[in-house]
Amino acid sequence: MQKHPKERRKRLKFYKAALDLLRHSQIAPDTIFRTDDLNIMLHRFYGVTKDGVYFCVQVKEDKRTGRKDFMSVFDRKPR
């Protein structure tokens, strides 16, 4: 399901920061295992843009094949 164009533009501003976070992160992500399919893991990386906006990046990993897919990036409130 595609997001509304306004929401997509809002998330697109985090794309460059998300790629930088995935390439250079030294902190282990939060990992969640799917209950309906144990071969799928969801990794969540948390970061901050240069402007001080907090965001989250989700990556899906298939344990059988080792394939990792970029799922989404979105802003979030700090913990």
C-alpha positions as CSV (number, residue, x, y, z in Angstrom):
1,M,0.0,0.0,0.0
2,Q,1.4,3.3,-1.0
3,K,1.5,6.3,1.3
4,H,-0.3,9.5,0.6
5,P,2.0,11.9,-1.6
6,K,2.3,14.4,1.3
7,E,3.5,11.6,3.6
8,R,5.9,10.3,1.0
9,R,7.5,13.8,0.6
10,K,7.8,14.1,4.3
11,R,9.6,10.8,4.6
12,L,11.8,11.4,1.6
13,K,13.6,14.2,3.4
14,F,15.0,11.5,5.7
15,Y,16.3,9.2,2.9
16,K,19.8,10.6,2.6
17,A,20.2,10.5,6.4
18,A,18.8,6.9,6.5
19,L,21.4,5.7,4.0
20,D,24.2,7.4,5.9
21,L,22.9,5.8,9.2
22,L,22.8,2.3,7.6
23,R,26.3,2.6,6.2
24,H,28.0,4.0,9.3
25,S,26.0,2.9,12.3
26,Q,28.1,1.4,15.0
27,I,25.1,0.7,17.3
28,A,23.3,-2.6,17.0
29,P,19.7,-2.1,15.8
30,D,16.6,-3.3,17.6
31,T,15.6,-6.6,16.1
32,I,12.1,-8.0,16.0
33,F,11.2,-11.5,14.9
34,R,7.9,-11.9,13.0
35,T,5.5,-14.3,14.9
36,D,3.9,-15.6,11.7
37,D,7.2,-16.2,9.8
38,L,10.3,-16.9,11.9
39,N,12.5,-16.5,8.9
40,I,11.8,-12.8,8.7
41,M,13.6,-10.3,11.0
42,L,12.8,-6.6,11.2
43,H,15.8,-4.4,12.2
44,R,15.1,-0.8,13.4
45,F,17.9,1.8,13.4
46,Y,17.4,5.1,15.2
47,G,19.1,8.3,14.3
48,V,19.1,12.1,14.3
49,T,19.4,14.4,11.3
50,K,21.8,17.3,11.2
51,D,18.7,19.5,11.9
52,G,18.1,17.6,15.2
53,V,15.0,15.6,13.9
54,Y,14.8,12.0,15.2
55,F,14.0,9.3,12.8
56,C,13.7,5.5,12.4
57,V,14.8,3.2,9.6
58,Q,13.3,-0.3,9.1
59,V,15.1,-3.0,7.2
60,K,13.6,-6.5,6.6
61,E,16.0,-9.5,6.5
62,D,15.2,-13.0,5.2
63,K,17.3,-15.4,7.3
64,R,17.1,-18.2,4.7
65,T,18.5,-16.1,1.9
66,G,20.3,-13.4,3.8
67,R,18.6,-10.8,1.7
68,K,18.1,-7.4,3.3
69,D,15.4,-5.0,2.0
70,F,15.0,-1.3,2.9
71,M,11.4,-1.0,4.2
72,S,10.8,2.5,5.4
73,V,12.1,5.6,7.1
74,F,9.9,7.9,9.2
75,D,10.2,10.6,11.9
76,R,9.7,9.6,15.5
77,K,9.6,11.1,19.0
78,P,12.8,10.6,21.1
79,R,12.7,8.0,23.8
